[in-house]
C-alpha cells in the first residue's frame, strides 16, 4: 500500500508587506504581433495590475474599478503625457545602447526593461514603514544597471553600463533622485492606492489544494505533485517533507513558482520524484493575517493489497469507488480523499464524519 499526505497549515503573520512596482518594457522596433507592443508600462500594487499603457493605444488606463472611481481625469491625462515622454526616452536610449554594443545593424529585436518600486511593512499601529526600494534596468534579459538603496550608489554589473553609471553619479540631481523617490514619493502613492483599494485589496482567498501523482520515467518511481491554486495574496510556502525532513532542490524538488491565474488569484505546483514504497508528506503554508489558524490534511491511499500502484484521482474501476470524508472539529477542517480503497470501513477515522 502506498500512502502520502498533504498538510495545510495557515498561521497569522505579523508585519505584512505591501509593494508598488512600475514596469516599463521597450523593444527596439514594433514586432507587429497582436498583443505585443513596442512599449508597455504598467503599475502593480501587491501583485495586481492597477493601470496600463502601451504604444498602440497611447493612453494610460485603469485596470481596477476603484482606480477608475477614485482618481480624477487629470490624473489619467497627466499620466498619459508622462508615459509618452518615457516611451520616447526609451527609444532614444535604446539607440545609444545599440551603438555602444555594436548592434546598429542588428535585425533582431532587443529588449530593455526598467523596474522601479517600493515596499513597505505594516507596523503595529497600522502605519506603513519603508522597507526597501527597487530601481533596476535590464537589457536583452541581463541586469544592466541598478540602484543600491542601502548605499545610495548606482551599480553597473556589465562593462557597457559603466559609462552611464559614471554620468549619473556625477550629476547630483540624478544621483539623489532614486532614494528620494523610492522612500518618499513612491511610499506616498503606495499608501494612497492602498486606501483607494480598501476592501478589494484586503480580501484574501484561501488556496484549493490538490495532490496527485504521475508515472516517472523509472517504473519504480512516481512523481508526487502538490498544487495550490486560487489563493490571494501571492505569498505562499510549500514544503515537501520526508520523515520530518524538509526536502530541497538537492533532493530533486521542482517548483513552478507562484504564477497568476488571470483572475487576481495565484497558483503554484511543487513536485518530487520518489520510490513508490517510500511515504512522503507535503506541507503547505500560506502567509496571511486574515485567515486565522486552520489545518487541512489530505491522505491518499492507493494500491490496496500490496499492488503498489500509482495514486489516481480519476474515477476508480467498477470494483471500487472514490470516497471523500470530511471531518470537522474545533478549529480544524480535515478532508480525506481516498481513491481506490478496497474494503473501506468507517473505523479508519473517528466520527463525526459525513460524505461530501
SESE-508986 format. One line per field, with one value per residue (C-alpha): residue number from 1; y, z, x. Coordinates in Angstrom, 1 decimal. Layout:
BEGIN
i	NUM, ... $
north	Y, ... $
up	Z, ... $
east	X, ... $
//
This chain:
BEGIN
i	1, 2, 3, 4, 5, 6, 7, 8, 9, 10, 11, 12, 13, 14, 15, 16, 17, 18, 19, 20, 21, 22, 23, 24, 25, 26, 27, 28, 29, 30, 31, 32, 33, 34, 35, 36, 37, 38, 39, 40, 41, 42, 43, 44, 45, 46, 47, 48, 49, 50, 51, 52, 53, 54, 55, 56, 57, 58, 59, 60, 61, 62, 63, 64, 65, 66, 67, 68, 69, 70, 71, 72, 73, 74, 75, 76, 77, 78, 79, 80, 81, 82, 83, 84, 85, 86, 87, 88, 89, 90, 91, 92, 93, 94, 95, 96, 97, 98, 99, 100, 101, 102, 103, 104, 105, 106, 107, 108, 109, 110, 111, 112, 113, 114, 115, 116, 117, 118, 119, 120, 121, 122, 123, 124, 125, 126, 127, 128, 129, 130, 131, 132, 133, 134, 135, 136, 137, 138, 139, 140, 141, 142, 143, 144, 145, 146, 147, 148, 149, 150, 151, 152, 153, 154, 155, 156, 157, 158, 159, 160, 161, 162, 163, 164, 165, 166, 167, 168, 169, 170, 171, 172, 173, 174, 175, 176, 177, 178, 179, 180, 181, 182, 183, 184, 185, 186, 187, 188, 189, 190, 191, 192, 193, 194, 195, 196, 197, 198, 199, 200, 201, 202, 203, 204, 205, 206, 207, 208, 209, 210, 211, 212, 213, 214, 215, 216, 217, 218, 219, 220, 221, 222, 223, 224, 225, 226, 227, 228, 229, 230, 231, 232, 233, 234, 235, 236, 237, 238, 239, 240, 241, 242, 243, 244, 245, 246, 247, 248, 249, 250, 251, 252, 253, 254, 255, 256, 257, 258, 259, 260, 261, 262, 263, 264, 265, 266, 267, 268, 269, 270, 271, 272, 273, 274, 275, 276, 277, 278, 279, 280, 281, 282, 283, 284, 285, 286, 287, 288, 289, 290, 291, 292, 293, 294, 295, 296, 297, 298, 299, 300, 301, 302, 303, 304, 305, 306, 307, 308, 309, 310, 311, 312, 313, 314, 315, 316, 317, 318, 319, 320, 321, 322, 323, 324, 325, 326, 327, 328, 329, 330, 331, 332, 333, 334, 335, 336, 337, 338, 339, 340, 341, 342, 343, 344, 345, 346, 347, 348, 349, 350, 351, 352, 353, 354, 355, 356 $
north	0.0, 3.5, 6.4, 10.1, 13.2, 16.9, 19.2, 22.7, 25.0, 28.6, 30.8, 34.5, 36.6, 40.0, 42.7, 42.1, 43.8, 45.9, 46.8, 49.2, 48.5, 50.1, 48.0, 49.7, 47.4, 48.5, 46.7, 48.1, 48.0, 47.2, 43.4, 43.8, 40.9, 41.2, 41.8, 42.6, 46.3, 48.3, 49.9, 48.8, 50.3, 49.0, 49.8, 46.8, 47.0, 43.9, 41.8, 43.3, 45.4, 48.7, 50.8, 50.1, 51.9, 50.7, 52.3, 51.2, 52.8, 55.7, 56.1, 55.3, 53.4, 51.9, 48.2, 48.2, 49.7, 51.5, 53.2, 54.5, 55.7, 57.3, 59.2, 62.3, 62.6, 64.9, 62.0, 59.9, 62.8, 63.7, 60.0, 59.6, 62.5, 61.2, 57.8, 59.2, 61.0, 57.8, 56.0, 58.5, 58.3, 54.5, 54.8, 57.4, 55.4, 52.2, 53.7, 54.8, 51.3, 49.6, 51.8, 51.2, 47.5, 47.4, 46.3, 49.0, 46.6, 44.0, 43.0, 41.0, 42.5, 43.9, 44.5, 47.0, 47.0, 49.4, 48.2, 50.8, 50.5, 50.4, 48.0, 49.0, 46.9, 47.3, 48.4, 47.5, 50.9, 50.3, 52.6, 51.6, 51.9, 51.9, 48.6, 48.8, 50.0, 48.8, 50.8, 48.4, 48.4, 45.3, 44.9, 41.8, 39.8, 40.7, 43.1, 46.3, 48.9, 49.2, 51.5, 50.1, 51.9, 50.8, 52.6, 55.2, 54.2, 53.0, 49.6, 48.5, 44.7, 44.9, 47.0, 48.6, 50.3, 51.8, 55.0, 55.6, 54.9, 57.5, 60.1, 59.5, 59.5, 62.8, 64.6, 65.3, 65.7, 62.3, 60.7, 61.8, 61.2, 57.4, 57.4, 60.4, 59.0, 55.5, 56.4, 59.4, 59.7, 56.0, 55.3, 58.1, 56.7, 53.2, 54.4, 56.3, 53.3, 51.0, 53.5, 53.7, 49.9, 49.3, 46.2, 44.9, 44.7, 43.4, 40.4, 37.2, 33.9, 30.5, 28.1, 25.0, 22.2, 19.2, 16.2, 13.9, 11.5, 10.6, 7.9, 8.7, 7.6, 4.9, 2.3, 2.1, 5.8, 8.2, 12.0, 13.5, 16.9, 19.3, 22.1, 25.1, 27.4, 30.2, 32.0, 35.6, 37.3, 35.5, 34.9, 31.1, 28.5, 24.8, 22.4, 18.7, 16.6, 13.0, 11.6, 15.2, 16.5, 19.3, 18.3, 20.9, 21.2, 19.0, 16.2, 16.8, 19.1, 21.2, 24.2, 26.2, 29.2, 31.4, 32.2, 34.3, 32.6, 35.6, 36.3, 38.1, 34.7, 32.6, 29.0, 27.0, 23.4, 21.7, 18.1, 15.5, 12.1, 9.3, 5.5, 4.0, 2.3, 5.4, 7.7, 11.4, 14.4, 17.6, 20.7, 23.8, 27.1, 30.4, 33.7, 35.8, 37.8, 37.3, 33.6, 32.7, 29.2, 26.1, 22.8, 20.7, 17.2, 15.1, 11.5, 9.4, 5.6, 3.5, 0.2, -1.9, -5.5, -4.6, -3.7, -0.6, 1.3, 5.0, 7.1, 8.3, 10.9, 9.6, 7.6, 4.1, 0.8, -0.8, -2.9, 0.2, 3.7, 7.1, 8.3, 11.7, 12.1, 15.5, 15.6, 18.9, 19.6, 22.8, 25.0, 22.1, 21.1, 17.7, 16.1, 12.6, 11.8, 8.0, 6.8, 3.1, 1.8, -1.7, -3.0, 0.5, 0.8, 3.8, 2.5, 4.1, 7.5, 8.8, 10.2, 12.5, 12.4, 12.9, 12.1, 15.3 $
up	0.0, -0.9, 1.4, 1.3, 2.9, 2.5, 5.5, 5.0, 7.9, 7.9, 10.6, 11.3, 10.3, 11.7, 9.6, 6.3, 3.4, 0.6, -2.6, -5.5, -8.7, -12.1, -15.1, -18.4, -21.3, -24.7, -27.9, -30.5, -33.1, -33.4, -33.7, -35.4, -33.4, -31.8, -28.0, -28.1, -28.3, -28.9, -25.5, -22.5, -19.0, -16.0, -12.3, -10.0, -6.4, -4.3, -7.4, -9.1, -12.2, -11.4, -14.5, -18.0, -21.1, -24.4, -27.6, -29.6, -27.5, -26.3, -23.2, -19.6, -18.4, -15.1, -14.6, -11.5, -10.8, -7.7, -9.6, -12.1, -9.4, -7.1, -9.5, -11.5, -15.3, -14.6, -13.1, -16.3, -18.6, -16.8, -16.6, -20.3, -21.1, -18.7, -20.2, -23.7, -22.6, -21.1, -24.3, -26.2, -23.6, -24.0, -27.8, -27.6, -25.0, -26.9, -29.9, -27.7, -26.2, -29.6, -30.8, -27.7, -28.0, -31.8, -32.5, -35.0, -37.9, -35.7, -37.3, -34.2, -31.5, -28.5, -25.2, -22.5, -19.2, -16.2, -12.9, -10.2, -6.9, -3.2, -0.4, 3.0, 6.1, 8.3, 11.8, 15.0, 14.9, 11.4, 9.7, 6.7, 7.1, 4.1, 3.9, 0.6, -3.0, -6.5, -9.4, -12.0, -15.7, -17.8, -21.4, -23.5, -20.4, -18.4, -15.5, -16.9, -14.1, -10.7, -7.7, -4.4, -2.0, 1.1, 0.0, -2.4, -5.3, -8.9, -9.6, -13.2, -13.5, -17.1, -18.7, -21.2, -18.2, -16.6, -18.8, -17.7, -14.1, -14.1, -15.7, -13.2, -10.2, -11.3, -11.8, -8.2, -9.2, -10.9, -8.2, -5.4, -7.2, -6.8, -3.0, -2.5, -5.0, -3.5, 0.1, -0.2, -3.4, -4.1, -0.5, -0.6, -3.7, -2.2, 0.9, -1.4, -3.6, -0.5, 0.8, -2.5, -2.9, 0.6, 0.9, -2.6, -1.6, 1.9, 0.7, 1.0, -0.7, 0.7, -1.7, -3.0, -2.6, -4.8, -4.6, -7.5, -8.8, -12.2, -13.6, -13.6, -16.3, -13.9, -13.4, -9.7, -9.0, -9.1, -9.3, -6.4, -7.0, -4.7, -6.4, -4.5, -6.6, -6.2, -3.4, -2.7, -1.8, -3.6, -0.6, -0.1, 1.1, 0.1, 1.9, 1.0, 3.9, 4.2, 7.7, 9.2, 7.0, 4.5, 1.0, -1.2, -4.8, -3.9, -3.3, -6.6, -5.6, -8.5, -8.4, -11.0, -8.7, -8.0, -11.2, -11.9, -12.8, -14.6, -12.1, -9.4, -7.7, -8.0, -8.2, -7.5, -8.1, -6.3, -7.3, -6.3, -7.7, -5.1, -4.9, -4.8, -1.5, 0.4, 2.0, 1.9, 3.5, 1.7, 4.0, 2.6, 4.5, 3.3, 5.0, 5.5, 8.6, 7.9, 7.7, 11.4, 12.1, 10.4, 9.4, 6.5, 5.9, 2.7, 2.7, -0.5, -0.2, -3.3, -4.4, -1.8, -1.3, -1.9, -5.5, -5.2, -7.9, -8.7, -6.8, -9.1, -8.6, -11.6, -11.0, -10.0, -11.7, -11.0, -8.2, -6.0, -5.6, -4.7, -1.3, 0.3, 4.0, 5.7, 9.5, 11.3, 14.9, 16.8, 14.6, 12.3, 9.0, 7.8, 4.4, 3.3, -0.4, -0.6, -4.2, -5.0, -1.4, -1.1, 1.8, 3.1, 6.7, 8.8, 11.6, 9.8, 11.1, 14.2, 13.9, 13.4, 9.6, 6.6, 2.9, 0.9 $
east	0.0, 1.2, 0.4, 1.3, -0.2, -0.6, -0.8, -2.1, -1.1, -2.2, -0.8, -1.2, 1.8, 2.7, 4.3, 2.6, 4.3, 2.8, 4.5, 4.1, 6.1, 6.2, 7.5, 8.4, 9.3, 10.6, 11.5, 13.9, 11.1, 7.4, 7.1, 3.7, 2.3, -1.1, -0.8, 2.9, 3.8, 6.9, 6.5, 4.4, 4.1, 2.1, 1.7, 1.4, 0.1, 0.5, 0.9, -2.2, -2.0, -3.8, -3.0, -1.7, -0.3, 1.1, 2.5, -0.6, -3.3, -1.2, -3.5, -2.9, -6.0, -7.2, -7.3, -9.4, -12.8, -11.6, -8.7, -11.3, -13.6, -11.1, -8.8, -9.8, -9.4, -6.5, -4.6, -5.0, -4.2, -1.0, -0.1, -0.6, 1.7, 4.4, 4.3, 4.6, 7.8, 9.1, 8.4, 10.5, 13.3, 13.4, 13.6, 16.5, 18.4, 17.9, 19.6, 22.5, 22.9, 22.7, 25.5, 27.6, 27.2, 27.8, 24.2, 23.3, 22.9, 21.1, 17.8, 16.8, 14.6, 16.4, 14.6, 15.1, 13.2, 13.0, 11.6, 11.0, 9.1, 9.0, 7.9, 6.5, 5.9, 2.8, 3.5, 1.6, -0.1, -1.3, 1.1, 3.3, 7.1, 9.5, 11.3, 13.3, 13.2, 13.9, 15.3, 16.8, 17.5, 17.8, 19.0, 18.3, 17.4, 20.5, 20.9, 22.4, 22.3, 20.6, 20.4, 21.6, 19.3, 21.2, 24.4, 22.8, 25.0, 24.5, 25.9, 27.0, 27.0, 28.3, 31.0, 28.6, 26.8, 29.8, 29.6, 26.0, 26.9, 29.7, 27.4, 24.6, 26.9, 28.4, 25.1, 23.9, 20.2, 20.2, 22.3, 19.9, 16.6, 16.2, 16.5, 14.1, 11.6, 11.6, 11.4, 9.0, 7.1, 6.7, 5.6, 3.1, 1.5, 1.6, -0.4, -2.9, -3.5, -4.0, -6.5, -8.3, -8.4, -9.8, -11.8, -10.9, -7.2, -7.8, -9.8, -7.9, -8.7, -7.7, -5.9, -7.6, -5.1, -4.8, -2.4, -1.7, 0.9, 2.1, 4.3, 8.0, 10.4, 11.6, 8.9, 9.9, 9.2, 6.3, 6.2, 4.2, 2.8, 1.1, -0.9, -2.3, -4.5, -7.0, -5.2, -4.5, -2.2, 0.6, 3.0, 2.9, 5.3, 5.2, 7.5, 7.8, 8.9, 10.1, 10.4, 10.1, 13.0, 12.2, 13.4, 15.2, 16.3, 19.2, 16.7, 15.0, 12.2, 10.9, 8.6, 6.7, 6.9, 3.9, 2.0, -1.1, -4.4, -5.7, -8.5, -6.3, -5.6, -2.4, -1.3, 1.9, 2.9, 5.8, 6.8, 9.3, 10.1, 10.3, 10.3, 6.7, 7.3, 8.6, 6.0, 6.2, 4.4, 3.8, 3.5, 1.9, 1.6, 0.1, 1.1, -2.0, -3.1, -6.8, -7.1, -6.7, -5.4, -6.5, -5.1, -6.1, -5.0, -5.4, -4.4, -4.3, -4.3, -3.9, -2.7, -4.6, -3.4, 0.2, -0.3, 1.9, 0.1, 0.3, -2.3, -5.0, -7.7, -9.7, -12.8, -11.9, -13.0, -16.3, -14.9, -14.1, -15.4, -13.8, -14.7, -14.2, -14.7, -14.9, -14.3, -14.8, -13.8, -12.9, -10.6, -9.7, -11.1, -9.8, -10.6, -9.5, -9.7, -9.5, -9.3, -9.1, -9.5, -10.7, -12.8, -13.4, -14.6, -15.6, -13.4, -10.4, -11.3, -13.0, -16.6, -18.3, -18.0, -20.1, -19.8, -19.0 $
//
